[in-house]
Amino acid sequence: MKRNKILFLCLMAVLLPFTSMASIEVVGSLRQVHKASSGDIYKGEIKIQNTGNTDQEIKVYQTDLQYDYKDFTYYNAPGSQKRSNAKWIEFGPKTAVVRANSSIYIQYTVTVPHNDSLKGTYWSVLMVEGVAPIKPSQAGQVTINTVIRYAIQIVTDIKDKGVGKLTFMKPTLVREGDQLYLAIDLENTGDHFIAPDLSMKLFNQSGSLVKELEAPRRGIFPGCSTRFRINLDGVPSGKTYQSVIVAQGSGQDVFGLNYTLYF
């Protein structure tokens, strides 16, 4: 899955030295997954820690989350995508001050609708963001404040319903610096989250196995796509290979592609 800690710069109307607000941290996983059935109600919490020596105000709000193999991530309005669970979630507090060297908890409750047609994975994001202080004495000056946001995925998996289904796009050769990769783009066209193990076997023209390679594991939500990179370092170039690419999900979820590769 993609990193959900987002760093961005806020330009304020003050001319002061660079100010860091990096003392706020989310303790634990940035992806909280719960299995539930239609009509279930469950609770969770997010621990926010201030490791700095000054108090820090935070705000908490919802967004949806989508991403694609081009490395674009979209944080859209909550409830805007069809598999969003944002409207099922109540949370609080929405604003708080985290005292220096202390922590607080954001509590949330998820109420799954009574709907037998629900299946697969539903998700949205709770954003936790530091609030930049604005002092009246800074008027007429300019500074750059670094604000840290954490995107915590709140995921509801409907028990025993839904499957992940992977569709292969055409593989492409990608060079990054001195490294050559085979980029394999996969789209989840099913209705359940899937995190496949992706491997490739390369065979020469006589059918002998030349090398077996793997890509780092990545998760894919339904309707999203992601790019797996297989490092071709050590594979002799200037040759034609027959490749067998396999994406192994959980259980019997196995997806494959045969591809002729020349580089």
Phi and psi in degrees as a GROMACS rama.xvg file:
@    title "Ramachandran Plot"
@    xaxis  label "Phi"
@    yaxis  label "Psi"
@TYPE xy
-75.1805  155.79  LYS-2
-72.3775  139.123  ARG-3
-107.989  12.6198  ASN-4
-97.649  116.402  LYS-5
-114.12  131.172  ILE-6
-110.682  127.195  LEU-7
-142.635  164.003  PHE-8
-107.57  133.813  LEU-9
-111.126  123.663  CYS-10
-87.4828  121.403  LEU-11
-108.969  160.158  MET-12
-87.1248  60.62  ALA-13
-149.351  144.042  VAL-14
-105.838  86.662  LEU-15
-135.944  167.626  LEU-16
-61.4942  162.258  PRO-17
-56.4034  132.387  PHE-18
-117.98  126.491  THR-19
-99.9858  141.372  SER-20
-123.186  38.611  MET-21
-88.6746  16.2772  ALA-22
-83.4521  -14.2701  SER-23
-84.2224  132.716  ILE-24
-137.617  147.175  GLU-25
-94.1599  125.364  VAL-26
-91.0066  125.575  VAL-27
101.605  -166.582  GLY-28
-72.0735  145.333  SER-29
-90.2395  10.7465  LEU-30
-138.186  108.701  ARG-31
-106.817  117.047  GLN-32
-113.368  132.624  VAL-33
-130.498  135.459  HIS-34
-91.8309  133.322  LYS-35
-148.735  166.424  ALA-36
-116.957  167.388  SER-37
-53.3157  129.757  SER-38
87.2298  -6.50567  GLY-39
-69.7612  153.515  ASP-40
-126.435  128.004  ILE-41
-137.979  160.65  TYR-42
-122.701  157.776  LYS-43
-154.381  175.66  GLY-44
-149.926  155.29  GLU-45
-125.593  123.832  ILE-46
-90.5352  125.921  LYS-47
-112.361  125.585  ILE-48
-118.751  136.202  GLN-49
-106.914  108.575  ASN-50
-92.5872  1.98447  THR-51
-89.5272  -179.588  GLY-52
-100.816  5.70517  ASN-53
-128.071  152.982  THR-54
-65.2313  152.264  ASP-55
-136.872  124.793  GLN-56
-81.6709  141.778  GLU-57
-130.26  158.807  ILE-58
-128.201  151.317  LYS-59
-127.68  132  VAL-60
-151.35  167.494  TYR-61
-102.232  149.917  GLN-62
-145.653  165.019  THR-63
-89.1501  170.585  ASP-64
-140.233  125.717  LEU-65
-136.872  154.811  GLN-66
-154.208  164.261  TYR-67
-140.205  174.953  ASP-68
-67.77  -13.6875  TYR-69
-82.8826  6.00424  LYS-70
70.614  25.7044  ASP-71
-91.7113  134.009  PHE-72
-119.299  134.222  THR-73
-119.509  119.476  TYR-74
-105.914  88.5074  TYR-75
-92.2602  176.297  ASN-76
-57.7497  140.733  ALA-77
-61.6285  133.168  PRO-78
85.7284  5.28802  GLY-79
-82.9566  -21.6891  SER-80
-104.298  150.661  GLN-81
-66.4355  -21.164  LYS-82
-106.253  24.5951  ARG-83
-77.4913  139.602  SER-84
-107.709  15.5965  ASN-85
-58.1031  -38.9242  ALA-86
-74.7439  -8.86781  LYS-87
-86.1005  -10.5381  TRP-88
-106.379  131.089  ILE-89
-115.543  139.248  GLU-90
-147.384  162.413  PHE-91
-176.549  157.189  GLY-92
-77.0546  161.087  PRO-93
-90.547  -21.2117  LYS-94
-139.154  149.469  THR-95
-164.294  161.397  ALA-96
-110.508  120.632  VAL-97
-93.7672  114.071  VAL-98
-65.583  155.441  ARG-99
-55.8527  135.739  ALA-100
54.4888  39.8303  ASN-101
-144.159  -176.225  SER-102
-145.965  160.69  SER-103
-135.239  172.835  ILE-104
-123.024  135.563  TYR-105
-93.4734  120.701  ILE-106
-98.4293  140.937  GLN-107
-138.522  151.925  TYR-108
-126.728  131.218  THR-109
-112.311  121.657  VAL-110
-109.183  106.11  THR-111
-76.2257  129.434  VAL-112
-61.8412  153.295  PRO-113
-78.1287  95.3228  HIS-114
-154.828  108.811  ASN-115
-69.9186  -11.2372  ASP-116
-83.6449  -7.20133  SER-117
-66.0345  134.231  LEU-118
-157.005  152.537  LYS-119
85.3608  -147.241  GLY-120
-112.489  135.002  THR-121
-126.222  142.642  TYR-122
-156.91  161.384  TRP-123
-160.226  -173.198  SER-124
-130.59  139.361  VAL-125
-102.355  119.4  LEU-126
-91.2297  131.261  MET-127
-115.37  119.492  VAL-128
-132.594  133.911  GLU-129
-71.2959  143.464  GLY-130
-102.931  124.533  VAL-131
-74.237  125.866  ALA-132
-72.1527  140.639  PRO-133
-117.147  119.175  ILE-134
-102.761  133.05  LYS-135
-55.3264  -31.3922  PRO-136
-69.2193  -11.5139  SER-137
-91.1073  2.4791  GLN-138
-57.5069  137.979  ALA-139
84.7385  4.21967  GLY-140
-117.02  170.8  GLN-141
-129.209  132.879  VAL-142
-140.597  166.789  THR-143
-117.29  119.797  ILE-144
-103.089  132.695  ASN-145
-90.8247  121.584  THR-146
-112.487  133.385  VAL-147
-106.784  130.559  ILE-148
-115.046  140.617  ARG-149
-113.913  131.284  TYR-150
-105.792  110.516  ALA-151
-101.917  117.526  ILE-152
-77.8986  126.089  GLN-153
-106.246  110.675  ILE-154
-115.982  131.33  VAL-155
-114.845  116.679  THR-156
-101.19  120.186  ASP-157
-73.9527  124.881  ILE-158
-58.9651  129.733  LYS-159
58.9403  23.3669  ASP-160
-135.883  137.94  LYS-161
95.3809  150.356  GLY-162
-137.321  151.134  VAL-163
-87.7045  140.392  GLY-164
-135.835  125.428  LYS-165
-104.222  136.837  LEU-166
-117.716  126.927  THR-167
-82.8636  134.377  PHE-168
-93.9251  171.259  MET-169
-66.8581  123.931  LYS-170
-62.8555  150.779  PRO-171
-137.111  150.25  THR-172
-86.4966  131.568  LEU-173
-129.568  130.317  VAL-174
-107.042  126.885  ARG-175
-124.789  103.602  GLU-176
66.1779  -126.025  GLY-177
-91.6584  -0.205625  ASP-178
-100.426  138.355  GLN-179
-109.341  129.883  LEU-180
-124.099  151.955  TYR-181
-97.2139  116.799  LEU-182
-90.7613  121.421  ALA-183
-116.943  112.221  ILE-184
-97.6764  126.526  ASP-185
-120.491  136.403  LEU-186
-114.35  135.853  GLU-187
-88.7415  103.773  ASN-188
-98.0248  9.93673  THR-189
-92.0066  -155.403  GLY-190
-126.745  11.9766  ASP-191
-130.154  141.913  HIS-192
-56.2814  141.545  PHE-193
-142.485  138.048  ILE-194
-125.284  85.7884  ALA-195
-79.7972  151.299  PRO-196
-89.1143  122.517  ASP-197
-111.016  127.786  LEU-198
-135.891  161.342  SER-199
-140.727  134.628  MET-200
-108.198  129.003  LYS-201
-104.328  130.645  LEU-202
-120.693  142.055  PHE-203
-81.0718  -178.99  ASN-204
-67.1842  -17.9194  GLN-205
-89.6639  -1.34304  SER-206
91.3496  5.94387  GLY-207
-84.3506  142.144  SER-208
-69.6247  124.268  LEU-209
-93.8263  -45.8355  VAL-210
-163.264  148.596  LYS-211
-115.674  128.456  GLU-212
-126.362  156.239  LEU-213
-132.355  156.14  GLU-214
-112.942  150.015  ALA-215
-58.0806  143.054  PRO-216
-70.7546  139.399  ARG-217
-141.044  147.417  ARG-218
-97.2642  152.407  GLY-219
-136.092  119.871  ILE-220
-76.1973  156.83  PHE-221
-56.9015  137.164  PRO-222
80.3756  -0.48771  GLY-223
-109.432  166.937  CYS-224
-138.951  158.963  SER-225
-150  160.281  THR-226
-106.418  127.475  ARG-227
-101.823  136.886  PHE-228
-114.439  124.527  ARG-229
-107.446  119.182  ILE-230
-73.5856  122.901  ASN-231
-94.521  14.5387  LEU-232
-57.8225  129.784  ASP-233
91.8678  -6.24635  GLY-234
-90.3964  122.782  VAL-235
-57.3448  133.479  PRO-236
-90.8256  174.427  SER-237
74.2086  21.8668  GLY-238
-132.275  162.657  LYS-239
-105.362  132.386  THR-240
-125.15  149.36  TYR-241
-99.3518  128.281  GLN-242
-118.427  146.644  SER-243
-118.836  113.058  VAL-244
-105.696  127.991  ILE-245
-126.791  130.225  VAL-246
-110.429  112.297  ALA-247
-102.475  112.28  GLN-248
-89.8704  -156.725  GLY-249
-80.3065  150.075  SER-250
60.8671  -126.51  GLY-251
-94.4062  11.3484  GLN-252
-77.4749  95.8245  ASP-253
-127.714  129.556  VAL-254
-128.325  137.361  PHE-255
-137.213  162.968  GLY-256
-148.863  134.133  LEU-257
-99.8443  134.621  ASN-258
-146.698  136.617  TYR-259
-91.5189  127.305  THR-260
-123.724  128.107  LEU-261
-130.415  131.503  TYR-262
